[in-house]
Amino acid sequence: MTIVRLTNKRRATQGIFPLSVASSGRYLQDALAAPFFVHGDACWSIEVQLTRTQIDTYLNDRQTKGFTALVFEAMEHYFSDNTPVWSNREGNNPFTDMADFSTTNESYWQLVDYIVAGAKARDMVCIINPAYAGWQGGSEGWNTTTQAQNATQLQNYGTFLANRYGSSGNVIWCLGGDYAGGTTVQDKQWNIVTGIRSVTPNALITAHGDRTESAYSQWNGYTGFNLNNIYTDGTEYGYAATEYARSPVMPFILFEGYYENYQGTYTAADCRRQAYTSLLSGACGHIYGNAPVWDFGSAASSTGGVTAALTHLSDTGTVQMGYVKELFTAYSWWLLQPKTDTSLVTGSLGTGTSRICPAKSSDSNFAMVWVPSSQSVTVNMATMAPSSVRVRLYNTTTGAFTTVAGSPFANSGTQSIATGGERIVVLDAA
């Protein structure tokens, strides 16, 4: 396997931002041309729910747990405990006239500055939604207000954002927000991008639309849209396969699936499946979400307040997302290519939440196979480049490896591998 590490000296002297799209079009790279693994956490309401001390607590925790990306709103419209709801914990509104996005209020944006700078100091990229539209364009977001703005107001807002955060390099802009709407809605949102790109023409732009739709399918008609993503409902591999096959190639991440603890229904197991199946189906990163954490316990979601939300920072799923990152970043993950035929796993891959997801590096030096339950899979060893192939089982709930009996194997014939539970079958050089 090939492992890429950056020395602390290089990181300190050169920094890793800004990010850009790698020449292959499959992933993002940092300023040192090293592949950047998007390992994100949803903290949508951080800009209004937390004090500066609480922001530090949250960022320190996420840095310790290995997160490299955060998703949040530039301003909140609904999920907040403040009065008015869009004010922050320091009592400031984003605009002096909330009906005019060009009337930015300096005091409010200083707290957003604090988040962006704090994330950058911890080598995290901020995926920021400038004007979250809201579920189905309703009262949760800014869609009605955005639609009432004229092009100049919105472009001025975009110019303000780029002038303020463009030089930091650790910001990706995200349009929409649980809603794509039609052309009229999108045109208004894109006016913000026009302003952003007038200052930072190479800015990374993605979007967050309707569930079960990719950002590409809704926003690709706009010049400058350059980072795709999927918004899924439990069968990530199908959405990922569609986006991986796009031509020309565009990098994509799992932007949102189901959140751990959401409505008492979704669990760490759902989050594990979403992450592993997306990454082994071509995604260059993923975003994890925890229901009490994403809005930090706002009264709108009745999740118990900020103090209670912060007790969920080490929930099972969060810890296990760390094992996702540990596995992938130990290998040249950007070389992985999904194998949906029988070239690697010779039997049926299954469907739904029972789907097996195999991927192999483009140089055939290593491979990974997501297996969601205790079962046996038959692997074609002849497809591997090393003459002696080590086979291990990665326990997704503990982050521990177990070597398969009889390993290493010759790179010929097939091997039936019993997983004994939810595992990643990892093949590499002995």
Disulfide bonds with the S-S distance in Angstrom:
none
